[in-house]
Amino acid sequence: MDLDLRKLRYFVAVAQRQHFGRAAEELHIAQSVLSRQIMALERELRVQLFVRTRRTTGLTPAGEQLLADAGPLLANAEAIRRRVARAGGSGPLGFTVGFMPGLIVTPAVRVMSEHHPELAVEVLRTSWDDQVQVINDGRVDVGYLRLPVDQRGLTVLPLLTEPRVVVLPADHRLAGLSAVTLTDLAGEQLLQNPEAVLPPQDATTLRDGRARPSVQAIRTVEEKLEYVAAGHGIVLLPLSVATFYTRPDVTHLPVHGLPPNQVALAWDRNRTSRLIEEFAGIAVTLQAAPLNPVGARPATAHG
């Protein structure tokens, strides 16, 4: 049986919102049409996907499994659509490189452009939230990632490591020190999810700052620094990011014992592309050159 991607998108919309009415509004279709499409999908799969009551719409075990599998499948379909549309355009062929804040990719992009004058090599600034998503959905051909990330479906090539620092208000009690330890920071409001920036054994050392403000609401580096400057808490950042966003009302300090940040180049594991292979070679060659942020060291381990 062939899965209908349209029905699959409809299913994901209902599963994510747990409400047929809201999903129908989001999809700009009638709720009755959406219900019929979901029932048709259930018949095709020969399983029940939702448990429906007057108040809630929940997923069955089969529905939970389909939701887990649907994301990569839809992302791959979108990536194919983007690449085909780009290849079929009247303009020059394109190659897009994603990069996280603090990473300088100009040297690698310049070399790639020199090797292929006919190729429009573009860059896309990413964030912690979408650095993998832009690879999965085809917006970029390769991406410079800051680990850790979910590496399923990706080929990941370690490039370098760089120190991480703590960013504090300029008038913080620790601001005058040359360096600190995680113990020095105990009790501080960490404006990040501890598990995302610290090893498990250290994650309980710092308090999660969900209460003020919500960690989930802080997405960009600029927002984090605004909250730090206002005295709401601290953040841990790669040195290059803290240096790039230098401002007078915050300061950064080395943290003894804090593992470095790892930077890697990644792309869709299912893609076979001469251009991707060539760019990966360029990135490796330049990993100890100007590509590296301040204080970075070439990676020595592959995973």
VENLINUR-V448848 format. One line per field, one symbol per residue. phi: phi as a letter, one per 30 degrees, with the letter a starting at -180 (. if undefined). burial: b if it has 9 or more other ideal C-beta (glycine too) atoms within 8 Angstrom, else e. A space follows every 10 residues. Layout:
phi=???
burial=???
This chain:
phi=.cdddddddd edddddchad dddddddibd dddddddddd dddddibccb ccbdcbbccd eddddddddd eddddddddd eddddddddd dddcbccdad ejccceeddd dddddbedcd ccbbdcbedb ddedddcidb dbbdccddbd cdiccccdca bbdcbccbdd cddcddddab cdddcejddd dbdeddbbde dcdddcdddd daddeddccc dededddddd idlbbcbeed ddddceadcb bbbdbdided dccbcbaddd ccbddddddd dddddcdccd eddeidbedc cca
burial=eeeebebbbb bbbbbebeeb eebbeebeee bebbbebbeb bbebbeeebb beeeeebebb ebbbebbeeb bbbbbbbbbb bbbeebeeee eeebbbbbbb bbbebebbbe bbbeebeebe bebbebbeee bbbbbbbbbb bbbbbbbebe eeebebbbbb bbbbbbbbbb ebebbeeeeb bbeebeebbb bbebeebbee ebbebbeebe eebebeebee bebbbebbbe ebbbbbbbbb bbbebeeeeb bbbebeebeb bbbbbbbbee eeeebbebbb ebbbebbeee bbbeebbbbe eee
